Amino acid sequence: MNPVKFNEANIVYAPPALWDSEALGPCGELNVCVDQDGTHVSVWEPTAEERAKIANGANIQLGVVTNQQPPVYVALYGDYPILAATTAGGQPPRPPGHNPCG
């Protein structure tokens, strides 16, 4: 999958200053929308080969490089508002079908 530029993006993350492309592989820029609640959203476009695999039932893997798993969601671009409104409890609304425990 390839990261894409999208209208709501309000920041561009560059590779870390000490990123070693020879040892770790390439690391490009990532366009992100950071909303008022601190949610970071990026948009990814599957390649034609990946689209075919998804159409045939392949699952999508999400990897987050961190020492602690933050809350994340995966949704189709356009199906869930990027600039999430805050609910009465102070939490952003959950995407349709959200089930945190699987």
Secondary structure, 3 states (H helix, E strand, C coil): CEEECCCCCCEEECCCCCCCHHHHCCCCCEEEEECCCCCEECEEECCHHHHHHHHCCCCCCCCCCCCCCCCCCCCCCCCCCCCCCCCCCCCCCCCCCCCCCC
